[in-house]
Amino acid sequence: MRFFKIILFNLLLYFSSLSYAHNPEDLIIIEIEQGQINFQNEQISAEYNAAVKRLRNRRLTAMSFGKKIAIFSKAGFDHIIPKGLDHILFVLGLFFSSLKFRSLLYQVSAFTIAHSITLGLAALEIITIPVKIVEPIIALSIVWIGIENCIFNKPNKWRYLVVFTFGLLHGLGFATMLTKYGLPKDNFIYLLLSFNLGVEIGQISVLIIIFMIMRFIFKQKWQSDQIRIPSSILIILIGMFWLLERLFI
């Protein structure tokens, strides 16, 4: 059985290399997005995953510096738009909580600093927390922000600490995707910063898009409880669904 699995694995790599030989960047991204084969035998699974990661690192190492930067920047952006719906919802929770730009700026800054810290620490393998713990807490953070938006007319004095704390956990969520890509030892810092830059561009894009939509649809009325509270309730409901799904499914 193991022999046939090895043969299958080699055939998959062979045909994949034929399909994407003209564009190594696409091959790396396709491999990651399609996920990895799951084996019942844990040892075989570990060997397979390690081999795939080494293969990606060799391909990345052979690429030019500019291509590496482009790949990791795009990966960070993609992790927000369109794949990071939970992170987008958290950022929207921050948006609807702040009727003043300065307050929103402080909250987003606290979130950015926090997730950048844990993203770096996780990439360096200084801290590791299982995904089954991180993902439910990220969903809980969405619920919490939505509830605060409904209770308080404006962010309270503890809001920035709460956002910073949840930002640390969201950073671990970002690190999960970054780990799948694998960071070559050469240009490690630059590629880490590129990934984080892509995340930030994604977050800023979300804020700009939602601001334009609110101004276009609701004109000046969007900065009111009539918009903030229903939006926050919807955020709470979606967050609760994700929380229950990640805890029990």
C-alpha positions as CSV (number, residue, x, y, z in Angstrom):
1,M,0.0,0.0,0.0
2,R,2.8,2.4,0.9
3,F,4.5,1.6,-2.5
4,F,1.3,2.6,-4.4
5,K,0.9,5.8,-2.4
6,I,4.5,6.8,-3.2
7,I,3.9,6.0,-6.9
8,L,0.7,8.1,-6.8
9,F,2.5,11.0,-5.2
10,N,5.3,11.0,-7.8
11,L,2.7,10.9,-10.7
12,L,0.9,13.9,-9.2
13,L,4.1,15.9,-9.0
14,Y,5.1,14.9,-12.5
15,F,1.8,15.9,-14.1
16,S,1.6,19.1,-12.0
17,S,5.1,20.1,-13.2
18,L,4.1,19.5,-16.8
19,S,1.0,21.7,-16.4
20,Y,2.7,24.6,-14.7
21,A,6.3,24.3,-15.9
22,H,6.0,27.7,-17.6
23,N,5.1,29.5,-14.3
24,P,6.7,28.2,-11.1
25,E,4.9,30.8,-9.0
26,D,1.5,29.4,-10.1
27,L,2.6,25.9,-9.3
28,I,3.5,26.8,-5.7
29,I,0.3,28.6,-5.1
30,I,-1.8,25.8,-6.7
31,E,-0.2,23.2,-4.5
32,I,-1.0,25.2,-1.4
33,E,-4.5,26.1,-2.4
34,Q,-5.4,22.5,-3.3
35,G,-4.2,21.3,0.1
36,Q,-2.1,18.3,0.9
37,I,-3.0,14.6,0.6
38,N,-4.1,13.1,3.9
39,F,-2.7,9.7,4.8
40,Q,-4.0,7.4,7.5
41,N,-0.5,6.6,8.5
42,E,0.9,9.6,10.4
43,Q,4.5,8.8,9.6
44,I,3.8,8.7,5.9
45,S,1.8,11.9,6.1
46,A,4.7,13.7,8.0
47,E,7.2,12.5,5.4
48,Y,5.0,13.6,2.5
49,N,4.4,17.1,4.0
50,A,8.1,17.5,4.8
51,A,9.0,16.6,1.2
52,V,6.4,19.0,-0.3
53,K,7.7,21.8,1.9
54,R,11.3,21.1,0.9
55,L,10.2,21.2,-2.8
56,R,8.5,24.5,-2.4
57,N,11.5,26.0,-0.6
58,R,13.8,24.9,-3.4
59,R,11.6,26.5,-6.0
60,L,11.4,29.7,-4.0
61,T,15.1,29.8,-3.4
62,A,15.7,29.5,-7.2
63,M,13.5,32.5,-7.9
64,S,14.6,36.1,-8.1
65,F,14.2,38.4,-5.1
66,G,11.5,40.4,-6.8
67,K,9.4,37.3,-7.6
68,K,9.6,36.1,-4.0
69,I,8.4,39.5,-2.8
70,A,5.5,39.5,-5.2
71,I,4.4,36.0,-4.2
72,F,4.4,36.7,-0.5
73,S,2.8,40.1,-0.8
74,K,0.0,38.5,-2.9
75,A,-0.3,35.7,-0.4
76,G,-0.8,38.2,2.4
77,F,-3.4,40.1,0.4
78,D,-5.2,36.9,-0.6
79,H,-5.4,35.9,3.0
80,I,-7.6,39.0,3.6
81,I,-9.4,39.3,0.2
82,P,-11.1,37.0,-0.7
83,K,-10.1,34.2,1.7
84,G,-10.0,35.9,5.1
85,L,-13.7,36.5,5.7
86,D,-13.3,36.2,9.5
87,H,-10.5,38.8,9.5
88,I,-12.6,41.0,7.3
89,L,-15.6,40.8,9.7
90,F,-13.4,41.7,12.6
91,V,-12.1,44.8,10.7
92,L,-15.7,45.7,9.9
93,G,-16.6,45.4,13.6
94,L,-13.9,48.0,14.2
95,F,-15.2,50.2,11.4
96,F,-18.8,50.2,12.7
97,S,-17.7,50.9,16.3
98,S,-16.0,54.2,15.4
99,L,-17.9,57.3,14.4
100,K,-14.6,59.3,14.4
101,F,-11.6,58.6,12.1
102,R,-9.1,59.0,14.9
103,S,-10.6,56.3,17.0
104,L,-10.7,53.9,14.1
105,L,-7.1,54.7,13.3
106,Y,-6.0,53.9,16.8
107,Q,-7.9,50.6,16.9
108,V,-6.6,49.5,13.5
109,S,-3.1,50.5,14.5
110,A,-3.3,48.4,17.7
111,F,-4.6,45.5,15.7
112,T,-1.8,45.8,13.1
113,I,1.0,46.0,15.7
114,A,-0.4,43.0,17.6
115,H,-0.8,40.7,14.7
116,S,2.6,41.7,13.3
117,I,4.2,40.6,16.6
118,T,2.7,37.2,16.7
119,L,3.0,36.6,13.0
120,G,6.8,37.2,13.3
121,L,7.1,35.0,16.5
122,A,5.1,32.2,14.9
123,A,7.1,32.4,11.7
124,L,10.3,32.0,13.7
125,E,8.6,29.0,15.5
126,I,9.1,30.8,18.9
127,I,5.4,30.3,19.7
128,T,3.0,27.7,18.4
129,I,-0.7,27.3,19.2
130,P,-2.9,24.6,17.6
131,V,-5.2,25.8,14.9
132,K,-8.2,24.2,16.7
133,I,-7.6,26.7,19.5
134,V,-6.8,29.8,17.5
135,E,-9.7,29.6,15.0
136,P,-12.5,29.4,17.6
137,I,-11.0,32.4,19.5
138,I,-10.8,34.4,16.3
139,A,-14.6,33.7,15.9
140,L,-15.1,34.7,19.5
141,S,-13.2,38.0,18.9
142,I,-15.7,38.8,16.2
143,V,-18.7,38.2,18.5
144,W,-17.1,40.2,21.3
145,I,-16.5,43.3,19.1
146,G,-20.0,43.1,17.8
147,I,-21.4,43.0,21.3
148,E,-19.3,45.9,22.5
149,N,-20.6,47.9,19.5
150,C,-24.2,47.3,20.6
151,I,-23.5,48.2,24.3
152,F,-21.3,51.2,24.0
153,N,-22.0,54.3,21.9
154,K,-18.2,54.8,21.5
155,P,-15.2,52.7,22.2
156,N,-14.5,52.5,25.9
157,K,-11.0,53.0,27.4
158,W,-10.3,49.3,27.4
159,R,-11.3,48.8,23.8
160,Y,-7.7,49.3,22.5
161,L,-6.3,46.7,24.9
162,V,-9.1,44.3,23.8
163,V,-8.3,44.9,20.1
164,F,-4.6,44.5,20.7
165,T,-5.2,41.2,22.5
166,F,-7.4,39.8,19.8
167,G,-4.9,41.1,17.2
168,L,-2.2,38.8,18.8
169,L,-4.5,35.8,18.1
170,H,-5.4,36.9,14.6
171,G,-1.6,37.1,13.9
172,L,-1.4,33.4,14.7
173,G,-4.2,32.8,12.2
174,F,-2.1,34.7,9.6
175,A,0.9,32.6,10.5
176,T,-1.0,29.4,9.6
177,M,-1.2,30.4,6.0
178,L,2.4,31.7,6.0
179,T,3.6,28.3,7.4
180,K,2.0,26.5,4.5
181,Y,3.9,28.6,2.0
182,G,7.2,28.0,3.9
183,L,9.8,30.7,4.4
184,P,13.2,30.1,2.9
185,K,16.1,31.0,5.2
186,D,17.5,33.5,2.7
187,N,15.5,36.8,2.6
188,F,13.5,35.6,5.6
189,I,12.8,39.0,7.1
190,Y,12.0,40.6,3.7
191,L,9.5,37.9,2.8
192,L,7.9,38.0,6.3
193,L,7.5,41.8,5.9
194,S,6.1,41.3,2.3
195,F,3.5,38.9,3.6
196,N,2.5,41.4,6.4
197,L,2.4,44.2,3.9
198,G,0.0,42.2,1.8
199,V,-2.2,41.7,4.8
200,E,-2.2,45.4,5.6
201,I,-3.0,46.4,2.1
202,G,-5.9,43.9,2.2
203,Q,-7.2,45.4,5.5
204,I,-7.0,49.0,4.2
205,S,-8.8,48.0,1.0
206,V,-11.6,46.6,3.1
207,L,-12.0,49.8,5.1
208,I,-11.9,52.0,2.0
209,I,-14.5,49.8,0.1
210,I,-16.9,49.7,3.1
211,F,-16.5,53.5,3.6
212,M,-17.3,54.2,0.0
213,I,-20.3,51.9,0.1
214,M,-21.7,53.5,3.3
215,R,-21.2,57.0,2.0
216,F,-22.8,56.1,-1.4
217,I,-25.9,54.3,0.0
218,F,-26.6,56.1,3.3
219,K,-25.0,59.4,2.6
220,Q,-24.4,61.1,5.9
221,K,-26.7,58.8,7.9
222,W,-24.3,55.9,8.0
223,Q,-22.6,57.3,11.1
224,S,-25.6,56.6,13.3
225,D,-27.0,53.9,15.6
226,Q,-29.5,53.0,12.9
227,I,-26.7,51.6,10.8
228,R,-24.1,50.7,13.5
229,I,-26.3,48.4,15.7
230,P,-28.0,46.3,13.0
231,S,-24.6,45.9,11.3
232,S,-23.0,44.8,14.6
233,I,-25.9,42.4,15.3
234,L,-25.3,40.8,11.9
235,I,-21.6,40.5,12.7
236,I,-22.4,38.9,16.1
237,L,-24.7,36.3,14.4
238,I,-22.0,35.3,11.8
239,G,-19.4,35.2,14.5
240,M,-21.5,32.9,16.6
241,F,-22.1,30.6,13.7
242,W,-18.4,30.3,13.0
243,L,-17.6,29.8,16.7
244,L,-20.1,26.9,17.1
245,E,-18.9,25.5,13.8
246,R,-15.2,25.6,14.8
247,L,-15.9,24.1,18.3
248,F,-18.2,21.3,17.3
249,I,-17.6,20.4,13.7
